Amino acid sequence: MGLFGRETELKRLRELVDGPGECTGFLLTGEAGIGKSALVAEAAAAAPVAGVRVLTATGVEAEQNLAYAGLHQLLYPVRAGIDALPAPQKAALRTALGLADGDEPSTYLVGLAALTLLAEEAADRPLLLVAEDVHWLDRASVDVLAFVARRIDAEPVALIATLRDGDRSPLQDAGLTPMPVERLSDEDAVGLLDSVAPDLDPPAREQVLAHAAGNPLALAELPAAVAEAGVLDPVLPLSDRLERAFTARVADLPAPARTALLVAALGQSDSVAETLSATGLVLQDTVEVDVLTPAVAAGLVDVAVGAVTFRHPLMRSAIPAAATLAERRQAHLALAATLVAHPDRRAWHQAAATTSADEAVAGELDDVAERARRRGAATAAIAALEQAARLSERPDRRAVRLLRAAELAGDCGRRETVDRLVREAQTLELTPRQQVAAAWLLSAFEDGVREDITRVAELGELAAQVAGDGHTEAAVRILWSTAMRCFWSEPGPETRRELLAVSDRLPLPADDPRQVAIAAYVAPFERGETVLDGLRTLAGSAGANSAVDRYLGSASLQVGAFDLAARFSAAAAPGLRAQGLLGLLPRALAVQAWSRTRLGDLATAVPIAAEAAQLAKETQQPFMFGLATAVQAEIAALRGEHEQATALADEAERAGLAAGARPVLATVQLARGLTALSEGRYEDAFADLRRVLDPADPAYQLALRAYFLAELTEAAVRSGQGDTMRDILAEMEPLGKTTSSPALHIGLRYARAVLASTDDAEELFLDALRADLTGWPAERGRVHLAFGEWLRRQRRVVESRTHLRTARETFDALGMTAWGERARRELRSAGESSPNRGPDAREKLTPHELSIAELAAQGLTNREIGQRLYLSHRTVGTHLHRIFPKLGVSSRADLAGILENLG
């Protein structure tokens, strides 16, 4: 019926099933009844012939709040393979599917477990995953499907999903090929109508064609309706006409059959046994399966192998819509009484049958929410808490539930839901603690980047009030969140002083990690020495707590201790990976990549920055995506890849400019400045870099502005603006008196030497080289290059060669192509030729391949690499087969050797 005019779509689906290609799957979109299900059914029917196994999950409106219900459908046929999964994945998946109790798993760990399970199954026989009506699947299952869809490009696994027009789904951003299913052409519509209703009289035929407007389901269903009523209401939208067509057929059924259909439509499974049991309770009599025979004869449902299935999803909504409130309530109560062994489903039916406040039912929904939360299904928990809030008998209990739901929504990144729930809670009479919680929830999202800057001062006052009431921990959380806003935006010196005063009054030891981090964000120079002492002390325990390491890494970046920032953030990453905390992981990775790039360790930074950008995009963190992308632009500039650097900088700027995310925009200007420097556009470079120092510019960032001094000085001198740079240096010098910030003092020493008079320059260059630059090879190379250039200008050519040669070797080893070429040019001018440098092995690989190669070189197995990078081990194997020929090696041992030789 629905395949008229679908030849093109059918061909593409069959090609997907028949063999591997670039496409990993399709997302079919279109209005209800357009034929999506018919196309999917055809593909699924062709799969076994091609030797492909089909796994299916179908969204049901009534199951949207049942955590991982869709995933349970999909994986149930292959559940035996769960026991063979690695222990963390096994525990996460069993907990998510309700097969075991355990700690709350993250969606991403569940996703990795599902991916591994499917990849293992597909090794024996290719898989076709079918997800129908994903707009009705529970959110946890859809998130897992999206995770899997992004990572099956190297697996014998394909995915076909269907989504109704007008609905949004994470699968739309999961790499599936869109396949819009349009209405039939006039010719195909006529052909379909003639095949289903050949005896329809001409007036009715014209009416059906006009109202169906090319919708296949309408063409099949409306003939009966027009024959019954004689006319179709021209005002009703198509979906309402179809629902009326279905309900008209229901109205002609015997009363017991109508009751059974209503129960089946409201039920959350296709179990015939459950439907008959609940129907019997409504009718107060025992019923057998033949109660559904009239519905089968009417073409509304199919009954087979203990399951009752509706011919079309619209029937599930049409049948309850046509029933009275009393009839629906009676059916829900009967289902609740039937589902004693299924507490979550039972609670939802009780809630649906409850027409007024009922604390007992609300309490049961609390339990549902807690079970969902423990399974890592925060979305289902939010829905349960919202419903519990509506049924709460006391306002205080309602407020508690709304705020708990809002907190979970914040963890999921759902800002609009947080705002809605908190605003609803604020209409109630909140306790002082609840008022604090509400303010905290509204302000904590996205580190306040999109909020009015005055909120920073307000939150500081709130933290002071909370601390004054004796709630130290709550005050610390608020102040920490507020301090982070000083990184992303600029509240001004007065607000910073006020925040610092609040922090100083907190009854915390000076070396408390949170106190250290707050001071780093709020006063990176005034408290720089204290912060650095604290960070150096805490570095001894790095790796003990991934959450603490994450924000200490970021704190280290604020005070220019890039070596510590890289150390803390690298220590944080394994714990965040193991827990599946992909919302926090890109933050740690972005800091690590930013710091490694500044240190000149491009080989390490390349894959880390790429992963940070990918995960930030996947977890919908636009500003972290912008920061990671800006770091990629900086790396490209340092490697002499100017076109790519420009494109990446533009992309990062788009992510950061609308909301004024200052660290993103500052890093963009650094990347542009480096690109201009390496291209010899020195005036442009100075203009780009100088923007970071201008408090009126969106790229101004209080801390980061002090860490580009070497690049800024070089651009100034080469563009003839040395005097302007001397004024800037004079403004920066006082900062060095309050902090021993490594990045600041490295920049100050470089600037003093380059800007010095002929009489003073040599001693200042030597002073810069005598400083401890262990772990800062790029900065040492930069000083050697500048010193060698100065010596050559002083006609001390022989002495200059030693420094220029060291600079060339350093930059070549670091992959800083543009700077290495500059050292070569200077050496040629000093009378010494240099060998041409070809691309090293690392540069032949994509960032993703480089990550895999480095982990393989460390001795990790494919399975261990997969767990690190959230890939299946078979995907890792496929990538290694591509990597070996690129590097000219044939084994993991050779791989380890070639990467090790590159340093």
Secondary structure as UniProt FT lines:
FT   TURN            2..5
FT   HELIX           7..18
FT   STRAND          25..30
FT   TURN            32..33
FT   HELIX           36..46
FT   HELIX           48..50
FT   STRAND          53..58
FT   HELIX           61..63
FT   TURN            64..65
FT   TURN            67..68
FT   HELIX           69..75
FT   HELIX           76..84
FT   HELIX           87..96
FT   TURN            97..98
FT   HELIX           107..124
FT   STRAND          127..132
FT   HELIX           134..136
FT   HELIX           139..149
FT   TURN            150..151
FT   TURN            153..156
FT   STRAND          157..164
FT   TURN            165..166
FT   HELIX           170..173
FT   TURN            174..175
FT   STRAND          177..180
FT   HELIX           186..196
FT   TURN            198..199
FT   HELIX           202..212
FT   TURN            213..214
FT   HELIX           216..229
FT   HELIX           238..251
FT   HELIX           255..266
FT   HELIX           272..283
FT   HELIX           289..292
FT   HELIX           293..297
FT   TURN            298..299
FT   STRAND          301..304
FT   TURN            305..306
FT   STRAND          307..310
FT   HELIX           313..322
FT   HELIX           325..338
FT   TURN            339..341
FT   HELIX           343..353
FT   HELIX           359..374
FT   TURN            375..376
FT   HELIX           378..390
FT   HELIX           395..411
FT   TURN            412..413
FT   HELIX           415..426
FT   HELIX           432..444
FT   HELIX           445..448
FT   TURN            449..450
FT   HELIX           454..468
FT   TURN            469..470
FT   HELIX           472..488
FT   HELIX           493..505
FT   TURN            510..511
FT   HELIX           513..522
FT   TURN            524..527
FT   HELIX           528..538
FT   HELIX           539..541
FT   TURN            542..543
FT   HELIX           546..558
FT   TURN            559..560
FT   HELIX           562..578
FT   TURN            579..580
FT   TURN            582..584
FT   HELIX           585..599
FT   HELIX           602..618
FT   TURN            619..620
FT   HELIX           622..638
FT   TURN            639..640
FT   HELIX           642..657
FT   TURN            658..660
FT   HELIX           662..678
FT   TURN            679..680
FT   HELIX           682..690
FT   HELIX           691..693
FT   TURN            695..696
FT   TURN            698..699
FT   TURN            702..703
FT   HELIX           704..707
FT   HELIX           709..718
FT   TURN            719..720
FT   HELIX           722..736
FT   TURN            737..738
FT   HELIX           742..755
FT   HELIX           758..770
FT   TURN            774..775
FT   HELIX           777..793
FT   TURN            794..795
FT   HELIX           797..814
FT   HELIX           817..829
FT   TURN            830..831
FT   HELIX           841..844
FT   HELIX           847..857
FT   TURN            858..859
FT   HELIX           862..869
FT   HELIX           873..887
FT   HELIX           892..901
//
